[in-house]
Amino acid sequence: MKYTIGQVAGAVLLVLGAQGVIRLLIDHDKGGLLGWVPGGFAVRLTCYVVVGVAGALLAGWAEDRAKKGRGKRA
């Protein structure tokens, strides 16, 4: 169950990061959730990419751990 929570959290971060990158590339002035981050377009874009990558890594790690746990029980 705890790995399912990790997968969901990772998916949410991945979606937020991807949505933020797309929004920022279409309209450079709309920062979205990270509009408060100082530094302008490049810094916000980097933050969204980092959030998306972190979400993908978290979801992948949780899926791998869940598969290993299922294999031991079977």
N, C-alpha and C positions, 0 to 999 in steps of 0.2 A: 504494500500500500504506500509506503513512503517513497518508493521510486516512481509511482504513478504521479504523486504530487510534484516530484522533480521534473517529470516529463511535461506536465501541464504548465508549470512555471517556465520551463525552457521554451515551450511553444508560444506562450504569451510574450516572452521577451523577444523571441524571433519575429513574431508578427509586429510588435511595436517598433522594433528596429527597422524592419523592411518598410513598414508604412511610413516611418519618419524619413527614411532615405528617399523614397519615391516622392513624398510631399515636398521635401527640401529641393530635390532636383527640378521639380516642376515650377515651384515658386520659391526663389531664394530668400524672400523676405519673411516667409511663414516658418517659424522655428518649431511649431507644434509643442509637444510636451517639454522639449528642451529649449524653448525659446528664451528662457532665463539665463542660459549658459553664455557667459561673455566670450568673445573671441571671433564672432562672425560665422560665416558660412562654413569654412573649412573645419573649424572646431566642432560645430554642431553635426556636420556630416560624419566626422570621425567618431563622435560619441554614438550616433545612431548605428554606425557600422559595428562598433565594439559591442553595443547592446545586442544586436542581431547575432553576431558571432558567439557571444557568451550564451545566448539562448539556445543556439544550435548545439553548442558543445554540452550544455547542461542536459538538454533533451536526449542527445545521443548517449551520454554517459549513463543517464538514468535508465534508458532502454537496455543498454548493455548489462548493467547490474541486475535489472529485472530478469533478463534472459538467463543469466548465470544462476540466479536464485531459483528460477523455475526448473532448470536442469538438475539441480541437486535434489529437488523434491520428487522428481519423476522416477 
